[in-house]
Amino acid sequence: MFNYTDQTGRQLALTKLPERIISLVPSQTELLFDLELDKEVIGITKFCVHPDKWYRSKKRIGGTKNVNIEGVASLQPDLIIANKEENNKEQILFLQEIAPVWVSDIRNMDDAIEMILHIGLITGKSANALKITAQIQGRFVDLSGWIANHTLPHYKTVYLIWKDPYMVAGGDTFINHMLNLCGWNNVFANKERYPTVSIEELILQKPELLLLSSEPYPFGNTHILEFQKQLPDTKIITVDGEMFSWYGSRLLYSVDYFKKLLISLTDKTIRSK
């Protein structure tokens, strides 16, 4: 018997290494692929778009908020991987009657690294997990040094995730941590989770930079034009939400993306200090 504690403090026990895994979290599904658990993963959500071959071939058991409980049961999993924020608490309670459920709770990079290592441990892929986390940590150390050696603006930033109503990333989110690592100051860092804001409040805050995420709401160029009328002095762009909010192995690609984004947002050629 192997006993584990997930990131919410819940206890779960496994009698052996899991052979039938269901993932309810897109970023953790991609991590399972990179941990080389192709045969073991038998079910994913309709939002688990990476890797594409899993999206096309693995059994889909609903969405992150509306999991098909009967579909999960029919697959007879021996481990279910979920997330406190992305999945429904009531459904998790139902699912744990079917199989052990390991729940992540990610608010910063340390939490993300811990999650990767824990999932590597419980799936028998610790060596792979250690390799992935070492690469992620190395790349973000590189980002920190790169930013320190260049003259970059520290924008007052708003990160918008939803429309009707407008919702932004607050200070206790993984997105906020990514913003900080880019050297930006989150205007709503004093708010928790994903508060609702009005256009009037956005105008009042006078952000220097407004980031419109590609997910969960798919903001596009038309929204830039709409916001620019209300915020004429604000830099407004769409950004790849996966790079800011996916806390698994997608972090291997975030640093290169952030560097390009930082360069594109600088009015003048970046100067080395």
C-alpha positions, -999 to 999 in steps of 0.1 A, spaced: 0 0 0 13 34 -10 -1 65 9 1 99 -6 -11 134 3 -23 157 -25 -19 195 -27 -52 201 -9 -41 179 21 -63 150 11 -50 115 17 -52 87 -9 -39 52 -11 -27 32 -41 -20 -5 -40 3 -4 -70 15 20 -97 -16 32 -116 -23 15 -149 -56 33 -158 -54 70 -154 -80 97 -161 -70 133 -163 -95 161 -157 -70 190 -162 -57 200 -197 -23 212 -185 -18 181 -164 -29 159 -193 0 173 -214 23 167 -184 12 130 -183 21 127 -220 56 143 -214 61 119 -185 56 91 -211 23 77 -197 7 70 -231 -5 35 -223 -16 44 -188 -38 74 -196 -72 62 -207 -95 93 -204 -92 130 -207 -116 160 -210 -128 177 -241 -105 207 -233 -73 185 -232 -61 196 -266 -24 188 -261 -11 166 -274 -32 165 -305 -29 127 -309 -43 122 -274 -71 146 -281 -80 126 -312 -76 91 -298 -82 91 -260 -117 87 -246 -132 121 -236 -153 122 -205 -169 156 -206 -155 190 -196 -135 201 -166 -167 215 -148 -191 188 -160 -174 155 -159 -194 125 -172 -194 105 -140 -209 74 -156 -183 76 -184 -155 78 -158 -169 47 -140 -172 27 -172 -134 32 -178 -126 16 -144 -97 40 -136 -73 33 -108 -62 70 -105 -80 102 -113 -60 135 -115 -79 167 -109 -74 204 -98 -90 223 -70 -98 253 -92 -106 237 -125 -128 209 -113 -161 209 -94 -158 200 -57 -190 180 -56 -180 160 -86 -146 152 -70 -165 137 -41 -185 115 -64 -154 105 -83 -134 95 -52 -160 67 -48 -149 53 -81 -111 56 -77 -84 75 -57 -84 112 -68 -52 133 -66 -60 170 -66 -35 198 -73 -37 234 -61 -15 257 -80 -9 294 -72 28 299 -80 59 282 -96 68 263 -64 33 247 -64 37 238 -101 71 222 -95 58 203 -65 28 191 -85 50 177 -113 73 159 -89 43 144 -70 26 132 -101 59 117 -113 62 99 -79 27 84 -79 30 72 -115 64 58 -113 79 85 -135 101 104 -110 131 104 -132 111 121 -160 95 145 -136 129 155 -122 142 162 -157 112 183 -166 113 204 -134 151 210 -138 145 222 -173 117 245 -163 136 260 -133 166 265 -155 147 284 -181 130 307 -156 164 314 -140 175 324 -174 144 346 -178 152 364 -145 187 371 -156 177 382 -190 152 407 -176 178 419 -150 203 427 -178 179 447 -200 160 479 -196 123 470 -197 91 489 -186 74 476 -155 39 480 -167 8 484 -145 -10 454 -160 -45 440 -161 -50 404 -173 -85 397 -186 -98 362 -187 -135 366 -194 -162 388 -210 -198 394 -199 -190 400 -171 -154 411 -173 -131 390 -150 -95 395 -143 -67 376 -126 -62 385 -90 -31 383 -68 -34 348 -55 -34 331 -90 -8 314 -110 -13 340 -138 -4 367 -113 28 349 -105 37 347 -143 30 384 -146 54 391 -118 81 369 -134 77 391 -165 84 422 -144 48 435 -146 27 448 -117 -8 434 -116 -33 462 -110 -56 438 -92 -30 420 -71 -50 431 -40 -80 410 -52 -84 372 -47 -89 347 -74 -108 361 -105 -128 391 -95 -155 407 -117 -148 443 -128 -166 469 -148 -153 489 -177 -156 520 -155 -133 503 -129 -108 495 -157 -108 531 -168 -103 543 -132 -73 521 -127 -55 535 -158 -36 504 -167 -5 508 -189 -10 473 -203 -41 452 -209 -36 416 -217 -66 398 -233 -62 361 -229 -70 335 -256 -86 313 -229 -109 306 -212 -126 333 -232 -113 336 -267 -105 373 -270 -95 386 -304 -86 417 -324 -122 430 -324 -120 432 -286 -87 451 -288 -105 478 -309 -134 479 -285 -112 484 -254 -89 509 -272 -118 533 -275 -123 532 -237 -86 530 -229 -68 551 -255 -35 554 -235 -33 517 -227 -12 491 -247 -37 464 -255 -28 430 -269 -41 394 -271 -19 368 -254 -16 330 -254 -34 320 -222 -17 286 -221 16 303 -216 3 322 -185 -20 296 -169 -9 261 -179 13 249 -150 25 216 -163 52 209 -189 39 237 -211 61 258 -188 90 245 -209 78 268 -237 67 299 -217 101 316 -213 107 319 -250 72 332 -255 76 357 -226 109 370 -241 93 376 -275 64 393 -258 86 416 -237 105 426 -268 74 433 -288 60 455 -261 91 477 -258 88 510 -277 126 512 -283 152 486 -290 159 468 -257 192 480 -243 216 458 -223 225 474 -189 
